[in-house]
């Protein structure tokens, strides 16, 4: 069933009421909002007085909160009118030129940023000029490969692709090259680690105090997954998640021209992960175009979710790099997906950003929401545990058979699957800008991530970093190799996740199961390319 055929029987679900249509707030609500604003301003003053060097994050929180309250009380038309007065003439002037012209302009701007960075930045342990040139070459190669594999090169919207790459570059510069960006994302990483640790430090400690003292995958990760799932369900119930995602998606729609449904899924993926993000647009799934389904799946493959983030943080992986890569993957997944599978059909949500009420979150109160979330978290924790146990055991069985079969060729150095993966992905690691002495190790990590999953790859990275609690070892990676590997592994793009997405999306949209199965592998490759792009951009700017 194509999107055009399905749209004949499609009745668009009711949208949430606009700000102007909602019931006016009570006096109590207005007082609460005023108290929140005053309290945050007082907090900002104290932060500036006692710790002026870290004022960036308090200021960011105050600005975001004030904007949230303002958008709740003022209609969209009133808010957008000043921007329209300023940006209207600019948009009119830009409209005089074709999209291809602006695609060239944005591509040149992106390339200029990278070239200037390569020239200006001095050599350091994090990268030399030659390393950065290799990272730039890797970014160009990935883009050209995606274009060569495009299923309809004549329909590619180059402006969309160029804007996505430029947005990814600007975000990377903000985090890696500005003090305010570094402060904000470092603070977020620290807060996320402390927040997700509550599941172990309080929940597990109450249930089993002795287990809370242990430092392993079961005690570190599974409590965090259950706790985060319960938290997300509560946030859904309160409406905060929908608000956050729809604002993020609105930016993507206006910036890149993608449809509302695929933008919502891309914006939600770093928070809730693959599968769950598609639930936010469940009524639209049956009627999505092939390109939109491809984008939805690619967005899920291109990032990790908050529920598994603590697993990697507990392994000693750089939290700022993980969170940065997750956010960078949003515009990149849209850009590369539309490069690989451009839009050729009319979309039902083109230019529209909404999250329809699909009945998935109909809890009666906060406790009901938390209980449902905990149940979902237990299911997810069980699936992750079972998958890791079986896949890693099966992989090692294959590795033993493989090594035994080839051990007569080179008894001094047994040939294993990991060794083969290291050399197969060696050119990929080299193009990322990884130092030569680390290319085989990082290549092995990339292979493990695709063949097994990201958990096994990050566990091996933790071992190479000398931070693995179970397998003590000396550090065996350079600082640059470690950071680029962190970016390159930050996604769900692996063979196991292909089955997960086919199962999840197929259950949500039964009539599109054939399309979903056909798109899954290309979407997984796009998801992997997104994390490699993030690694390349980080390599250019280090």
Secondary structure, DSSP 8 states (H G I E B T S, - for coil): --HHHHHTT---------GGGS----HHHHHHHHHHHHHHHHHHHHHHHH-GGGHHHHHHHHHHHHHHHHHHHS-HHHHHHHHHHHHHHHHHHHTTS-HHHHHHHHHHHHHHHHHHHHHHS--BTTB-HHHHHHHHHHHHHHHHHHHHT-S-GGG--HHHHHHHHHHHHHHHHHHHH-HHHHHHHHHHHHHHHHHHTHIIIIIIHHH-HHHHT--SHIIIIIHHHHHHHHHHHHHHHHTHHHHHHHHHHHHHHHHH--BHHHHHHHHHHHHH-TTTGGGGGHHHHTT--HHHHHHHHHHHHTS--HHHHHHHHTTT--HHHHHHHHHHHHHHHHHHHHHHS---S--TTBT-------SS---SSHHHHHHHHHHHHHHHHHHHHHHHHHHHHHHHHHHHHHHHHHTTT-TTS---HHHHHHHHSHHHHHHHT--GGGHHHHHHHHHHHHHT-HHHHHHHHHHHTT--SSS-----S-HHHHHHHHHHT-S--SHHHHHHHHHHHHHH-GGGHHHHHHHHHHHHHHHHHHHHHHHHHHHHH-
